[in-house]
């Protein structure tokens, strides 16, 4: 019997399988031997949001909600690098924000007075071997008193706390320390707790021909392009807010146009959640440092009520920054493979 037009359509519909976003990306073709991606795209982009402003958790939660909605609207995922104090405050006060963030990439980093942060690592520098590993493990397992800096073993903290709040092991980690002995021990601890990637490079430091390499036995976060400074030495969000130019999308396009290597470039668009609504030093800076330049560390106990050095941005500045970031996300969603650290780990192991 000759099939009717309707039966052909029914047969076609039955053969189609819905592929969710996570799996759809994994099914894309391989590019130049570097991993997963689309041949029609110009590179790889990870939208990194460093989440750390626990002194203004209300403003941070509002912008995190807005960011999650922006990414979802454009069919991409961001990646949130969360400190333990922020995970604690968000989970206590803004559980819906945590729920939204869970749909995106989750990674981990540290801020003062965590002993892995440079300047607060005096005790770690004096240790080695099992003693060094044990101390790092403790601070990534238990809570930390933000006034004294001491461990609080009555509650979880560090990497473990972020893992508990978001329901999975943060993929990438940043120890914020350049001491080889400390970094080696910290990376081993993080790996044992579930981490897969290390922020061993910041921006523009990866080998163009061999971007996916290990550092300290973890995959190094790849980055070929520089995104934070679009013009001069100032961050793009500050120049955009001041009307001085520095549009991040234009800056990205110029770097993509200049790329002449066989493999697609990787980029990380780094911004801190407080950059959208505040300027100047974060609230914790005046607590743990003697001056805005963060050169000299305050001695413990720390004054959690220290007068802040940073200020709130005006509405007009906030709108300018958001419009520039929104345009960047929209451009990348259309023209680049937007990936999280988890996606890149799959590339490296595939």
C-alpha positions as CSV (number, residue, x, y, z in Angstrom):
1,X,0.0,0.0,0.0
2,X,1.4,3.4,-0.9
3,X,2.0,5.5,2.2
4,X,0.0,8.6,2.6
5,X,1.5,12.0,3.4
6,X,0.1,11.8,6.9
7,X,1.7,8.4,7.6
8,X,5.0,9.6,6.3
9,X,4.9,12.6,8.7
10,X,4.0,10.3,11.6
11,X,6.9,8.0,10.8
12,X,9.3,11.0,10.7
13,X,8.0,12.3,14.0
14,X,8.4,8.9,15.6
15,X,12.1,8.8,14.5
16,X,13.0,12.1,16.1
17,X,14.5,12.0,19.6
18,X,14.6,15.0,21.8
19,X,18.1,15.8,23.0
20,X,18.4,18.1,26.1
21,X,21.0,20.9,26.0
22,X,23.6,18.9,28.0
23,X,23.5,16.0,25.6
24,X,23.0,18.1,22.5
25,X,26.4,19.8,23.1
26,X,28.1,16.4,23.7
27,X,26.8,15.2,20.3
28,X,28.4,18.1,18.3
29,X,31.3,17.3,16.0
30,X,35.0,17.3,16.9
31,X,37.0,20.3,15.8
32,X,40.7,20.0,14.8
33,X,41.2,17.2,17.3
34,X,40.7,19.6,20.3
35,X,37.4,18.2,21.4
36,X,33.6,18.9,21.3
37,X,32.3,21.8,19.3
38,X,30.6,23.0,16.2
39,X,32.4,23.6,12.9
40,X,30.3,26.8,12.4
41,X,31.5,28.4,15.6
42,X,34.5,30.7,16.1
43,X,35.7,29.4,19.5
44,X,34.9,28.3,23.0
45,X,33.6,30.7,25.7
46,X,33.1,30.1,29.4
47,X,31.1,32.8,31.3
48,X,32.8,32.9,34.7
49,X,31.1,34.7,37.5
50,X,33.3,34.9,40.7
51,X,30.8,35.0,43.6
52,X,32.3,36.4,46.7
53,X,30.7,39.5,48.0
54,X,29.2,38.1,51.3
55,X,28.9,41.6,52.7
56,X,26.1,42.5,50.2
57,X,24.4,39.2,49.7
58,X,21.1,40.9,48.8
59,X,22.6,42.7,45.8
60,X,24.5,39.6,44.8
61,X,21.5,37.4,44.9
62,X,19.6,39.8,42.7
63,X,22.3,39.9,40.0
64,X,22.8,36.1,40.2
65,X,19.1,35.6,39.5
66,X,19.3,38.0,36.6
67,X,22.4,36.3,35.2
68,X,20.8,32.8,35.4
69,X,17.8,34.1,33.5
70,X,20.0,35.7,30.9
71,X,21.9,32.5,30.2
72,X,18.8,30.4,30.1
73,X,17.1,32.8,27.8
74,X,20.0,32.4,25.4
75,X,20.2,28.7,25.7
76,X,23.7,28.6,27.3
77,X,25.2,28.0,30.8
78,X,27.3,30.2,33.0
79,X,29.8,29.0,35.5
80,X,29.7,30.3,39.1
81,X,32.9,30.2,41.2
82,X,31.5,30.3,44.7
83,X,33.3,30.9,48.0
84,X,32.1,29.0,51.1
85,X,30.8,32.1,52.9
86,X,28.7,33.0,49.9
87,X,27.4,29.5,49.6
88,X,26.4,29.6,53.2
89,X,24.6,33.0,53.0
90,X,22.8,32.2,49.7
91,X,21.6,28.9,51.0
92,X,20.3,30.4,54.2
93,X,18.6,33.5,52.7
94,X,18.1,32.9,49.0
95,X,17.5,29.2,48.4
96,X,15.7,30.0,45.1
97,X,18.8,31.6,43.8
98,X,20.8,28.5,44.7
99,X,18.2,26.4,42.8
100,X,18.7,28.6,39.7
101,X,22.5,28.4,39.9
102,X,22.4,24.6,40.1
103,X,21.3,24.6,36.5
104,X,24.7,26.1,35.5
105,X,28.3,25.3,36.1
106,X,29.5,25.3,39.7
107,X,33.1,25.8,40.7
108,X,35.0,27.0,43.8
109,X,37.5,29.6,44.9
110,X,38.7,31.2,48.1
111,X,39.0,34.6,49.6
112,X,40.4,36.0,52.9
113,X,40.9,34.8,55.6
114,X,41.1,31.4,54.0
115,X,44.8,30.3,54.5
116,X,45.2,29.3,50.9
117,X,44.8,32.9,49.9
118,X,48.2,34.6,49.4
119,X,49.1,36.7,52.4
120,X,47.1,34.5,54.7
121,X,49.3,31.4,54.1
122,X,52.0,32.0,56.6
123,X,51.2,28.8,58.6
124,X,50.9,26.7,55.4
125,X,54.3,27.9,54.3
126,X,55.8,26.5,57.5
127,X,54.3,23.1,56.9
128,X,55.1,20.2,54.5
129,X,54.1,16.7,53.7
130,X,51.2,15.1,55.6
131,X,50.9,18.1,58.0
132,X,50.4,20.5,55.1
133,X,47.8,18.2,53.5
134,X,46.0,17.8,56.8
135,X,45.6,21.5,57.3
136,X,44.4,22.2,53.8
137,X,41.9,19.3,54.1
138,X,40.6,20.7,57.4
139,X,40.0,24.2,55.9
140,X,38.2,22.6,52.9
141,X,36.1,20.4,55.2
142,X,35.1,22.6,58.2
143,X,33.8,26.1,58.7
144,X,36.1,29.1,59.3
145,X,35.4,31.9,61.8
146,X,35.6,35.1,59.7
147,X,36.6,37.1,62.8
148,X,39.4,35.0,64.1
149,X,40.3,32.9,61.0
150,X,40.2,29.8,63.1
151,X,38.5,26.5,62.2
152,X,35.0,25.8,63.4
153,X,34.6,22.1,63.4
154,X,31.0,22.3,64.5
155,X,30.0,23.0,60.9
156,X,31.1,22.3,57.3
157,X,33.0,24.8,55.3
158,X,35.3,25.3,52.3
159,X,35.0,23.1,49.3
160,X,32.8,20.6,51.2
161,X,30.2,23.3,52.0
162,X,29.9,24.5,48.4
163,X,29.5,20.9,47.4
164,X,26.7,20.4,50.0
165,X,24.9,23.6,49.0
166,X,24.9,22.9,45.2
167,X,24.5,19.1,45.4
168,X,27.7,18.2,43.4
169,X,31.4,18.6,43.6
170,X,32.6,21.9,42.1
171,X,34.4,21.1,38.9
172,X,37.1,23.8,38.8
173,X,39.0,25.2,41.7
174,X,41.2,28.3,42.3
175,X,43.6,28.2,45.3
176,X,44.6,31.9,44.9
177,X,48.2,31.0,45.7
178,X,51.4,30.8,43.7
179,X,53.6,28.8,46.1
180,X,54.4,25.5,44.3
181,X,54.5,23.4,47.5
182,X,51.2,24.7,48.7
183,X,49.6,24.4,45.2
184,X,50.7,20.8,44.8
185,X,49.2,19.9,48.2
186,X,46.0,21.9,47.6
187,X,45.4,20.4,44.1
188,X,45.8,16.9,45.5
189,X,43.2,17.7,48.3
190,X,40.8,19.2,45.8
191,X,41.1,16.2,43.4
192,X,40.4,13.8,46.3
193,X,37.2,15.8,47.0
194,X,36.0,15.7,43.4
195,X,37.5,18.6,41.5
196,X,38.6,18.1,37.9
197,X,40.1,21.4,36.8
198,X,42.5,24.0,38.2
199,X,42.7,27.7,37.4
200,X,46.4,27.4,36.7
201,X,46.2,30.0,33.9
202,X,44.3,33.3,34.1
203,X,43.8,34.8,30.7
204,X,45.6,34.4,27.4
205,X,48.2,31.9,28.7
206,X,47.3,28.6,27.1
207,X,49.3,27.1,24.3
208,X,47.3,27.7,21.0
209,X,48.3,24.3,19.7
210,X,47.9,22.3,22.9
211,X,45.3,24.0,25.1
212,X,44.1,21.0,27.1
213,X,47.0,20.2,29.5
214,X,47.3,19.1,33.2
215,X,48.8,21.1,35.9
216,X,49.3,19.7,39.4
217,X,47.4,16.6,38.2
218,X,44.2,18.5,37.3
219,X,43.2,19.8,33.9
220,X,44.3,23.4,33.6
221,X,41.5,25.8,32.7
222,X,42.3,26.8,29.1
223,X,42.3,30.4,28.0
224,X,43.8,32.0,24.8
225,X,41.9,35.3,24.7
226,X,41.9,38.2,27.1
227,X,38.5,39.5,28.1
228,X,38.7,41.5,31.4
229,X,40.6,44.5,30.0
230,X,39.1,45.8,26.8
231,X,41.1,49.1,26.8
232,X,44.1,50.1,28.8
233,X,44.5,48.8,32.4
234,X,41.0,49.3,33.6
235,X,38.4,46.5,33.7
236,X,35.8,46.8,30.9
237,X,32.9,47.2,33.3
238,X,34.5,50.3,34.8
239,X,35.3,51.9,31.4
240,X,31.9,51.1,30.1
241,X,30.2,52.5,33.2
242,X,32.3,55.7,32.9
243,X,31.5,56.1,29.2
244,X,35.1,55.5,28.2
245,X,34.4,52.6,25.8
246,X,35.9,49.2,26.1
247,X,32.9,47.2,24.8
248,X,33.7,43.5,25.6
249,X,32.0,42.2,22.5
250,X,34.0,44.4,20.2
251,X,37.2,43.3,22.0
252,X,36.3,39.7,21.6
253,X,35.5,40.1,17.9
254,X,38.9,41.7,17.3
255,X,40.7,38.9,18.9
256,X,38.7,36.3,17.0
257,X,39.5,38.0,13.8
258,X,43.2,38.0,14.6
259,X,43.3,34.3,15.5
260,X,45.4,32.4,13.0
261,X,45.9,29.0,14.6
262,X,44.4,25.7,13.4
263,X,42.4,25.0,16.6
264,X,39.6,27.1,17.9
265,X,40.5,29.5,20.7
266,X,39.2,29.2,24.3
267,X,38.1,32.3,26.2
268,X,36.8,33.0,29.7
269,X,34.7,36.1,30.2
270,X,35.4,36.7,33.9
271,X,33.4,39.1,36.0
272,X,32.6,39.3,39.7
273,X,29.0,39.4,40.7
274,X,29.5,42.7,42.6
275,X,31.0,44.4,39.6
276,X,27.5,44.9,38.2
277,X,26.2,46.8,41.2
278,X,29.2,48.1,43.2
279,X,32.6,49.6,42.4
280,X,35.9,49.8,44.3
281,X,37.1,47.3,46.9
282,X,34.7,44.5,48.1
283,X,33.3,44.8,51.5
284,X,35.7,42.2,53.0
285,X,38.7,44.2,51.8
286,X,38.7,46.7,54.6
287,X,38.2,43.9,57.1
288,X,41.3,41.9,56.1
289,X,43.6,44.5,54.7
290,X,45.2,47.8,55.9
291,X,44.7,49.6,52.6
292,X,42.8,49.4,49.4
293,X,45.7,48.0,47.4
294,X,45.6,44.8,49.5
295,X,49.3,44.9,50.3
296,X,49.4,44.6,54.1
297,X,47.2,42.1,55.9
298,X,45.3,43.1,59.1
299,X,46.1,41.0,62.1
300,X,43.4,38.8,63.7
301,X,41.0,39.2,65.2
302,X,39.3,41.0,62.3
303,X,36.8,43.8,62.6
304,X,33.8,42.7,60.6
305,X,32.3,46.2,61.1
306,X,35.2,48.0,59.4
307,X,34.1,50.9,57.3
308,X,33.8,49.9,53.6
309,X,35.9,51.4,50.9
310,X,33.6,50.4,48.0
311,X,30.5,52.2,46.8
312,X,27.2,51.4,45.2
313,X,26.9,52.1,41.5
314,X,24.2,54.4,40.2
315,X,21.3,53.1,38.2
316,X,22.7,54.5,34.9
317,X,26.1,52.8,35.4
318,X,24.4,49.5,36.2
319,X,22.3,49.7,33.1
320,X,25.4,50.4,30.9
321,X,27.3,47.4,32.3
322,X,24.3,45.1,32.0
323,X,23.6,46.1,28.4
324,X,27.3,45.4,27.5
325,X,27.3,42.1,29.2
326,X,23.9,41.1,27.7
327,X,25.2,41.9,24.2
328,X,28.3,39.7,24.9
329,X,26.2,36.7,26.0
330,X,23.9,37.1,23.0
331,X,26.9,37.3,20.6
332,X,28.6,34.3,22.1
333,X,25.4,32.2,22.2
334,X,25.1,32.7,18.4
335,X,28.8,32.6,17.3
336,X,30.8,30.5,19.9
337,X,30.5,27.2,21.7
338,X,29.5,28.3,25.2
339,X,30.9,25.7,27.6
340,X,31.4,25.0,31.3
341,X,34.4,23.4,32.9
342,X,32.5,20.1,33.0
343,X,32.1,20.3,29.2
344,X,35.9,21.0,28.8
345,X,36.7,18.1,31.0
346,X,34.7,15.9,28.7
347,X,36.5,17.2,25.8
348,X,39.9,16.4,27.3
349,X,38.9,12.9,28.2
350,X,37.0,12.2,24.9
